[in-house]
């Protein structure tokens, strides 16, 4: 079974936020919500989305 992990630190934020999900698509809305709450980023731009996608790591258990 695979899971996908994202750390805010991996896109250069000094932030300990970490989120995981079974599908990468499930991560994006949670990351977008966090970006809004914690970093005042109202809209995730295509640039940022690309950064996030490349920072998402797949783990297989
Ligand atoms: Zn963060």
PDB file of the backbone (N, CA, C, O) and the ligand in Angstrom, with CONECT records:
HET     ZN  A 101       1
ATOM      1  N   UNK A   1       0.841  -1.194   0.000  1.00  0.00           N
ATOM      2  CA  UNK A   1       0.000   0.000   0.000  1.00  0.00           C
ATOM      3  C   UNK A   1       0.882   1.252   0.000  1.00  0.00           C
ATOM      4  O   UNK A   1       1.873   1.332   0.727  1.00  0.00           O
ATOM      5  N   UNK A   2       0.511   2.197  -0.805  1.00  0.00           N
ATOM      6  CA  UNK A   2       1.314   3.413  -0.909  1.00  0.00           C
ATOM      7  C   UNK A   2       0.617   4.573  -0.209  1.00  0.00           C
ATOM      8  O   UNK A   2      -0.609   4.627  -0.114  1.00  0.00           O
ATOM      9  N   UNK A   3       1.418   5.474   0.265  1.00  0.00           N
ATOM     10  CA  UNK A   3       0.872   6.709   0.790  1.00  0.00           C
ATOM     11  C   UNK A   3       1.741   7.868   0.334  1.00  0.00           C
ATOM     12  O   UNK A   3       2.910   7.689  -0.010  1.00  0.00           O
ATOM     13  N   UNK A   4       1.166   9.037   0.336  1.00  0.00           N
ATOM     14  CA  UNK A   4       1.843  10.219  -0.177  1.00  0.00           C
ATOM     15  C   UNK A   4       2.003  11.244   0.931  1.00  0.00           C
ATOM     16  O   UNK A   4       1.074  11.520   1.690  1.00  0.00           O
ATOM     17  N   UNK A   5       3.187  11.794   1.003  1.00  0.00           N
ATOM     18  CA  UNK A   5       3.513  12.695   2.104  1.00  0.00           C
ATOM     19  C   UNK A   5       4.008  14.034   1.582  1.00  0.00           C
ATOM     20  O   UNK A   5       4.725  14.115   0.584  1.00  0.00           O
ATOM     21  N   UNK A   6       3.605  15.071   2.284  1.00  0.00           N
ATOM     22  CA  UNK A   6       4.071  16.401   1.942  1.00  0.00           C
ATOM     23  C   UNK A   6       4.523  17.131   3.199  1.00  0.00           C
ATOM     24  O   UNK A   6       3.845  17.122   4.226  1.00  0.00           O
ATOM     25  N   UNK A   7       5.678  17.757   3.091  1.00  0.00           N
ATOM     26  CA  UNK A   7       6.179  18.593   4.182  1.00  0.00           C
ATOM     27  C   UNK A   7       6.353  20.010   3.675  1.00  0.00           C
ATOM     28  O   UNK A   7       6.944  20.242   2.621  1.00  0.00           O
ATOM     29  N   UNK A   8       5.835  20.942   4.432  1.00  0.00           N
ATOM     30  CA  UNK A   8       5.967  22.352   4.071  1.00  0.00           C
ATOM     31  C   UNK A   8       7.440  22.748   3.906  1.00  0.00           C
ATOM     32  O   UNK A   8       7.787  23.549   3.037  1.00  0.00           O
ATOM     33  N   UNK A   9       8.276  22.186   4.736  1.00  0.00           N
ATOM     34  CA  UNK A   9       9.718  22.473   4.682  1.00  0.00           C
ATOM     35  C   UNK A   9      10.303  22.209   3.299  1.00  0.00           C
ATOM     36  O   UNK A   9      11.220  22.904   2.861  1.00  0.00           O
ATOM     37  N   UNK A  10       9.764  21.197   2.613  1.00  0.00           N
ATOM     38  CA  UNK A  10      10.307  20.808   1.312  1.00  0.00           C
ATOM     39  C   UNK A  10      10.064  21.850   0.223  1.00  0.00           C
ATOM     40  O   UNK A  10      10.693  21.792  -0.834  1.00  0.00           O
ATOM     41  N   UNK A  11       9.165  22.800   0.464  1.00  0.00           N
ATOM     42  CA  UNK A  11       9.030  23.881  -0.508  1.00  0.00           C
ATOM     43  C   UNK A  11       9.621  25.174   0.056  1.00  0.00           C
ATOM     44  O   UNK A  11       9.316  26.273  -0.406  1.00  0.00           O
ATOM     45  N   UNK A  12      10.476  25.008   1.067  1.00  0.00           N
ATOM     46  CA  UNK A  12      11.251  26.143   1.549  1.00  0.00           C
ATOM     47  C   UNK A  12      10.611  26.972   2.650  1.00  0.00           C
ATOM     48  O   UNK A  12      11.100  28.049   2.992  1.00  0.00           O
ATOM     49  N   UNK A  13       9.504  26.460   3.210  1.00  0.00           N
ATOM     50  CA  UNK A  13       8.852  27.169   4.300  1.00  0.00           C
ATOM     51  C   UNK A  13       9.497  26.765   5.626  1.00  0.00           C
ATOM     52  O   UNK A  13       9.882  25.609   5.801  1.00  0.00           O
ATOM     53  N   UNK A  14       9.615  27.691   6.538  1.00  0.00           N
ATOM     54  CA  UNK A  14      10.093  27.321   7.866  1.00  0.00           C
ATOM     55  C   UNK A  14       8.879  26.997   8.723  1.00  0.00           C
ATOM     56  O   UNK A  14       8.416  27.804   9.529  1.00  0.00           O
ATOM     57  N   UNK A  15       8.387  25.791   8.514  1.00  0.00           N
ATOM     58  CA  UNK A  15       7.095  25.391   9.046  1.00  0.00           C
ATOM     59  C   UNK A  15       7.126  23.877   9.227  1.00  0.00           C
ATOM     60  O   UNK A  15       7.686  23.163   8.395  1.00  0.00           O
ATOM     61  N   UNK A  16       6.536  23.394  10.294  1.00  0.00           N
ATOM     62  CA  UNK A  16       6.601  21.958  10.579  1.00  0.00           C
ATOM     63  C   UNK A  16       5.399  21.178  10.065  1.00  0.00           C
ATOM     64  O   UNK A  16       5.214  20.008  10.400  1.00  0.00           O
ATOM     65  N   UNK A  17       4.589  21.836   9.252  1.00  0.00           N
ATOM     66  CA  UNK A  17       3.380  21.176   8.753  1.00  0.00           C
ATOM     67  C   UNK A  17       3.721  19.949   7.901  1.00  0.00           C
ATOM     68  O   UNK A  17       4.599  19.978   7.039  1.00  0.00           O
ATOM     69  N   UNK A  18       2.989  18.878   8.180  1.00  0.00           N
ATOM     70  CA  UNK A  18       3.168  17.636   7.446  1.00  0.00           C
ATOM     71  C   UNK A  18       1.790  17.020   7.216  1.00  0.00           C
ATOM     72  O   UNK A  18       0.952  16.994   8.118  1.00  0.00           O
ATOM     73  N   UNK A  19       1.566  16.527   6.004  1.00  0.00           N
ATOM     74  CA  UNK A  19       0.279  15.904   5.728  1.00  0.00           C
ATOM     75  C   UNK A  19       0.499  14.662   4.877  1.00  0.00           C
ATOM     76  O   UNK A  19       1.421  14.610   4.063  1.00  0.00           O
ATOM     77  N   UNK A  20      -0.352  13.666   5.071  1.00  0.00           N
ATOM     78  CA  UNK A  20      -0.241  12.471   4.251  1.00  0.00           C
ATOM     79  C   UNK A  20      -1.625  12.000   3.828  1.00  0.00           C
ATOM     80  O   UNK A  20      -2.620  12.263   4.502  1.00  0.00           O
ATOM     81  N   UNK A  21      -1.669  11.298   2.696  1.00  0.00           N
ATOM     82  CA  UNK A  21      -2.926  10.773   2.175  1.00  0.00           C
ATOM     83  C   UNK A  21      -2.631   9.567   1.305  1.00  0.00           C
ATOM     84  O   UNK A  21      -1.477   9.297   0.970  1.00  0.00           O
ATOM     85  N   UNK A  22      -3.677   8.846   0.942  1.00  0.00           N
ATOM     86  CA  UNK A  22      -3.492   7.651   0.115  1.00  0.00           C
ATOM     87  C   UNK A  22      -3.372   7.998  -1.355  1.00  0.00           C
ATOM     88  O   UNK A  22      -2.829   7.222  -2.142  1.00  0.00           O
ATOM     89  N   UNK A  23      -3.886   9.183  -1.729  1.00  0.00           N
ATOM     90  CA  UNK A  23      -3.779   9.631  -3.118  1.00  0.00           C
ATOM     91  C   UNK A  23      -3.205  11.037  -3.145  1.00  0.00           C
ATOM     92  O   UNK A  23      -3.565  11.864  -2.308  1.00  0.00           O
ATOM     93  N   UNK A  24      -2.312  11.325  -4.098  1.00  0.00           N
ATOM     94  CA  UNK A  24      -1.739  12.678  -4.142  1.00  0.00           C
ATOM     95  C   UNK A  24      -2.808  13.750  -4.331  1.00  0.00           C
ATOM     96  O   UNK A  24      -2.685  14.862  -3.817  1.00  0.00           O
ATOM     97  N   UNK A  25      -3.864  13.401  -5.076  1.00  0.00           N
ATOM     98  CA  UNK A  25      -4.938  14.365  -5.304  1.00  0.00           C
ATOM     99  C   UNK A  25      -5.619  14.802  -4.019  1.00  0.00           C
ATOM    100  O   UNK A  25      -6.134  15.916  -3.920  1.00  0.00           O
ATOM    101  N   UNK A  26      -5.615  13.891  -3.016  1.00  0.00           N
ATOM    102  CA  UNK A  26      -6.239  14.217  -1.735  1.00  0.00           C
ATOM    103  C   UNK A  26      -5.402  15.193  -0.921  1.00  0.00           C
ATOM    104  O   UNK A  26      -5.900  15.843  -0.002  1.00  0.00           O
ATOM    105  N   UNK A  27      -4.126  15.285  -1.269  1.00  0.00           N
ATOM    106  CA  UNK A  27      -3.244  16.171  -0.511  1.00  0.00           C
ATOM    107  C   UNK A  27      -3.460  17.635  -0.875  1.00  0.00           C
ATOM    108  O   UNK A  27      -3.419  18.511  -0.011  1.00  0.00           O
ATOM    109  N   UNK A  28      -3.686  17.891  -2.146  1.00  0.00           N
ATOM    110  CA  UNK A  28      -3.726  19.269  -2.639  1.00  0.00           C
ATOM    111  C   UNK A  28      -4.730  20.149  -1.876  1.00  0.00           C
ATOM    112  O   UNK A  28      -4.361  21.237  -1.435  1.00  0.00           O
ATOM    113  N   UNK A  29      -6.002  19.705  -1.706  1.00  0.00           N
ATOM    114  CA  UNK A  29      -6.923  20.582  -0.975  1.00  0.00           C
ATOM    115  C   UNK A  29      -6.484  20.848   0.465  1.00  0.00           C
ATOM    116  O   UNK A  29      -6.696  21.939   0.993  1.00  0.00           O
ATOM    117  N   UNK A  30      -5.875  19.851   1.089  1.00  0.00           N
ATOM    118  CA  UNK A  30      -5.411  20.040   2.468  1.00  0.00           C
ATOM    119  C   UNK A  30      -4.240  21.002   2.527  1.00  0.00           C
ATOM    120  O   UNK A  30      -4.139  21.825   3.436  1.00  0.00           O
ATOM    121  N   UNK A  31      -3.352  20.887   1.540  1.00  0.00           N
ATOM    122  CA  UNK A  31      -2.209  21.794   1.474  1.00  0.00           C
ATOM    123  C   UNK A  31      -2.689  23.218   1.175  1.00  0.00           C
ATOM    124  O   UNK A  31      -2.182  24.187   1.740  1.00  0.00           O
ATOM    125  N   UNK A  32      -3.669  23.325   0.282  1.00  0.00           N
ATOM    126  CA  UNK A  32      -4.211  24.638  -0.064  1.00  0.00           C
ATOM    127  C   UNK A  32      -4.827  25.297   1.168  1.00  0.00           C
ATOM    128  O   UNK A  32      -4.653  26.494   1.399  1.00  0.00           O
ATOM    129  N   UNK A  33      -5.543  24.503   1.950  1.00  0.00           N
ATOM    130  CA  UNK A  33      -6.162  25.005   3.179  1.00  0.00           C
ATOM    131  C   UNK A  33      -5.087  25.474   4.165  1.00  0.00           C
ATOM    132  O   UNK A  33      -5.211  26.535   4.776  1.00  0.00           O
ATOM    133  N   UNK A  34      -4.048  24.681   4.306  1.00  0.00           N
ATOM    134  CA  UNK A  34      -2.951  25.034   5.204  1.00  0.00           C
ATOM    135  C   UNK A  34      -2.237  26.299   4.731  1.00  0.00           C
ATOM    136  O   UNK A  34      -1.898  27.165   5.537  1.00  0.00           O
ATOM    137  N   UNK A  35      -2.011  26.398   3.428  1.00  0.00           N
ATOM    138  CA  UNK A  35      -1.344  27.576   2.866  1.00  0.00           C
ATOM    139  C   UNK A  35      -2.131  28.837   3.204  1.00  0.00           C
ATOM    140  O   UNK A  35      -1.564  29.890   3.499  1.00  0.00           O
ATOM    141  N   UNK A  36      -3.452  28.698   3.152  1.00  0.00           N
ATOM    142  CA  UNK A  36      -4.337  29.815   3.448  1.00  0.00           C
ATOM    143  C   UNK A  36      -4.275  30.181   4.937  1.00  0.00           C
ATOM    144  O   UNK A  36      -4.103  31.345   5.298  1.00  0.00           O
ATOM    145  N   UNK A  37      -4.419  29.163   5.786  1.00  0.00           N
ATOM    146  CA  UNK A  37      -4.467  29.395   7.233  1.00  0.00           C
ATOM    147  C   UNK A  37      -3.129  29.857   7.791  1.00  0.00           C
ATOM    148  O   UNK A  37      -3.071  30.782   8.602  1.00  0.00           O
ATOM    149  N   UNK A  38      -2.051  29.205   7.352  1.00  0.00           N
ATOM    150  CA  UNK A  38      -0.760  29.412   7.999  1.00  0.00           C
ATOM    151  C   UNK A  38       0.119  30.413   7.265  1.00  0.00           C
ATOM    152  O   UNK A  38       0.966  31.060   7.881  1.00  0.00           O
ATOM    153  N   UNK A  39      -0.070  30.548   5.959  1.00  0.00           N
ATOM    154  CA  UNK A  39       0.849  31.378   5.195  1.00  0.00           C
ATOM    155  C   UNK A  39       0.163  32.496   4.424  1.00  0.00           C
ATOM    156  O   UNK A  39       0.792  33.181   3.618  1.00  0.00           O
ATOM    157  N   UNK A  40      -1.129  32.677   4.676  1.00  0.00           N
ATOM    158  CA  UNK A  40      -1.899  33.737   4.015  1.00  0.00           C
ATOM    159  C   UNK A  40      -1.817  33.673   2.495  1.00  0.00           C
ATOM    160  O   UNK A  40      -1.830  34.701   1.818  1.00  0.00           O
ATOM    161  N   UNK A  41      -1.732  32.451   1.967  1.00  0.00           N
ATOM    162  CA  UNK A  41      -1.749  32.269   0.519  1.00  0.00           C
ATOM    163  C   UNK A  41      -3.177  31.897   0.133  1.00  0.00           C
ATOM    164  O   UNK A  41      -3.619  30.768   0.344  1.00  0.00           O
ATOM    165  N   UNK A  42      -3.893  32.873  -0.438  1.00  0.00           N
ATOM    166  CA  UNK A  42      -5.308  32.657  -0.719  1.00  0.00           C
ATOM    167  C   UNK A  42      -5.526  31.717  -1.881  1.00  0.00           C
ATOM    168  O   UNK A  42      -6.478  30.938  -1.891  1.00  0.00           O
ATOM    169  N   UNK A  43      -4.647  31.790  -2.858  1.00  0.00           N
ATOM    170  CA  UNK A  43      -4.821  30.936  -4.019  1.00  0.00           C
ATOM    171  C   UNK A  43      -3.489  30.285  -4.372  1.00  0.00           C
ATOM    172  O   UNK A  43      -2.456  30.949  -4.449  1.00  0.00           O
ATOM    173  N   UNK A  44      -3.534  28.982  -4.584  1.00  0.00           N
ATOM    174  CA  UNK A  44      -2.324  28.257  -4.949  1.00  0.00           C
ATOM    175  C   UNK A  44      -2.116  28.417  -6.451  1.00  0.00           C
ATOM    176  O   UNK A  44      -2.896  27.904  -7.253  1.00  0.00           O
ATOM    177  N   UNK A  45      -1.067  29.125  -6.819  1.00  0.00           N
ATOM    178  CA  UNK A  45      -0.766  29.372  -8.233  1.00  0.00           C
ATOM    179  C   UNK A  45      -0.239  28.103  -8.896  1.00  0.00           C
ATOM    180  O   UNK A  45       0.137  27.146  -8.221  1.00  0.00           O
ATOM    181  N   UNK A  46      -0.218  28.111 -10.231  1.00  0.00           N
ATOM    182  CA  UNK A  46       0.305  26.945 -10.959  1.00  0.00           C
ATOM    183  C   UNK A  46       1.753  26.669 -10.589  1.00  0.00           C
ATOM    184  O   UNK A  46       2.175  25.518 -10.473  1.00  0.00           O
ATOM    185  N   UNK A  47       2.515  27.763 -10.404  1.00  0.00           N
ATOM    186  CA  UNK A  47       3.910  27.642  -9.991  1.00  0.00           C
ATOM    187  C   UNK A  47       4.040  26.908  -8.667  1.00  0.00           C
ATOM    188  O   UNK A  47       4.844  25.989  -8.515  1.00  0.00           O
ATOM    189  N   UNK A  48       3.226  27.342  -7.718  1.00  0.00           N
ATOM    190  CA  UNK A  48       3.267  26.756  -6.382  1.00  0.00           C
ATOM    191  C   UNK A  48       2.786  25.311  -6.422  1.00  0.00           C
ATOM    192  O   UNK A  48       3.331  24.441  -5.743  1.00  0.00           O
ATOM    193  N   UNK A  49       1.753  25.070  -7.233  1.00  0.00           N
ATOM    194  CA  UNK A  49       1.224  23.713  -7.372  1.00  0.00           C
ATOM    195  C   UNK A  49       2.307  22.765  -7.889  1.00  0.00           C
ATOM    196  O   UNK A  49       2.415  21.620  -7.451  1.00  0.00           O
ATOM    197  N   UNK A  50       3.105  23.273  -8.833  1.00  0.00           N
ATOM    198  CA  UNK A  50       4.195  22.474  -9.386  1.00  0.00           C
ATOM    199  C   UNK A  50       5.241  22.153  -8.317  1.00  0.00           C
ATOM    200  O   UNK A  50       5.743  21.033  -8.222  1.00  0.00           O
ATOM    201  N   UNK A  51       5.548  23.176  -7.517  1.00  0.00           N
ATOM    202  CA  UNK A  51       6.485  23.013  -6.409  1.00  0.00           C
ATOM    203  C   UNK A  51       5.974  21.951  -5.434  1.00  0.00           C
ATOM    204  O   UNK A  51       6.713  21.071  -4.994  1.00  0.00           O
ATOM    205  N   UNK A  52       4.689  22.066  -5.115  1.00  0.00           N
ATOM    206  CA  UNK A  52       4.070  21.124  -4.178  1.00  0.00           C
ATOM    207  C   UNK A  52       4.123  19.712  -4.746  1.00  0.00           C
ATOM    208  O   UNK A  52       4.499  18.767  -4.054  1.00  0.00           O
ATOM    209  N   UNK A  53       3.740  19.579  -6.019  1.00  0.00           N
ATOM    210  CA  UNK A  53       3.731  18.254  -6.642  1.00  0.00           C
ATOM    211  C   UNK A  53       5.114  17.603  -6.634  1.00  0.00           C
ATOM    212  O   UNK A  53       5.236  16.393  -6.442  1.00  0.00           O
ATOM    213  N   UNK A  54       6.144  18.407  -6.841  1.00  0.00           N
ATOM    214  CA  UNK A  54       7.487  17.815  -6.853  1.00  0.00           C
ATOM    215  C   UNK A  54       7.994  17.537  -5.444  1.00  0.00           C
ATOM    216  O   UNK A  54       8.959  16.794  -5.268  1.00  0.00           O
ATOM    217  N   UNK A  55       7.346  18.130  -4.434  1.00  0.00           N
ATOM    218  CA  UNK A  55       7.742  17.904  -3.051  1.00  0.00           C
ATOM    219  C   UNK A  55       7.010  16.722  -2.412  1.00  0.00           C
ATOM    220  O   UNK A  55       7.399  16.233  -1.351  1.00  0.00           O
ATOM    221  N   UNK A  56       5.944  16.274  -3.077  1.00  0.00           N
ATOM    222  CA  UNK A  56       5.182  15.137  -2.554  1.00  0.00           C
ATOM    223  C   UNK A  56       5.978  13.847  -2.722  1.00  0.00           C
ATOM    224  O   UNK A  56       6.443  13.526  -3.815  1.00  0.00           O
ATOM    225  N   UNK A  57       6.123  13.124  -1.637  1.00  0.00           N
ATOM    226  CA  UNK A  57       6.906  11.888  -1.687  1.00  0.00           C
ATOM    227  C   UNK A  57       6.004  10.683  -1.488  1.00  0.00           C
ATOM    228  O   UNK A  57       5.091  10.679  -0.662  1.00  0.00           O
ATOM    229  N   UNK A  58       6.299   9.659  -2.282  1.00  0.00           N
ATOM    230  CA  UNK A  58       5.520   8.428  -2.195  1.00  0.00           C
ATOM    231  C   UNK A  58       6.245   7.448  -1.281  1.00  0.00           C
ATOM    232  O   UNK A  58       7.453   7.240  -1.398  1.00  0.00           O
ATOM    233  N   UNK A  59       5.490   6.858  -0.378  1.00  0.00           N
ATOM    234  CA  UNK A  59       6.059   5.827   0.485  1.00  0.00           C
ATOM    235  C   UNK A  59       5.289   4.535   0.307  1.00  0.00           C
ATOM    236  O   UNK A  59       4.060   4.530   0.241  1.00  0.00           O
ATOM    237  N   UNK A  60       6.023   3.451   0.231  1.00  0.00           N
ATOM    238  CA  UNK A  60       5.367   2.162   0.094  1.00  0.00           C
ATOM    239  C   UNK A  60       5.656   1.325   1.340  1.00  0.00           C
ATOM    240  O   UNK A  60       6.799   1.168   1.768  1.00  0.00           O
ATOM    241  N   UNK A  61       4.570   0.798   1.900  1.00  0.00           N
ATOM    242  CA  UNK A  61       4.725   0.013   3.123  1.00  0.00           C
ATOM    243  C   UNK A  61       4.646  -1.470   2.839  1.00  0.00           C
ATOM    244  O   UNK A  61       4.757  -2.282   3.758  1.00  0.00           O
TER     245      UNK A  61
HETATM  246 ZN    ZN A 101       3.350  25.526   6.293  1.00  0.00          ZN
END
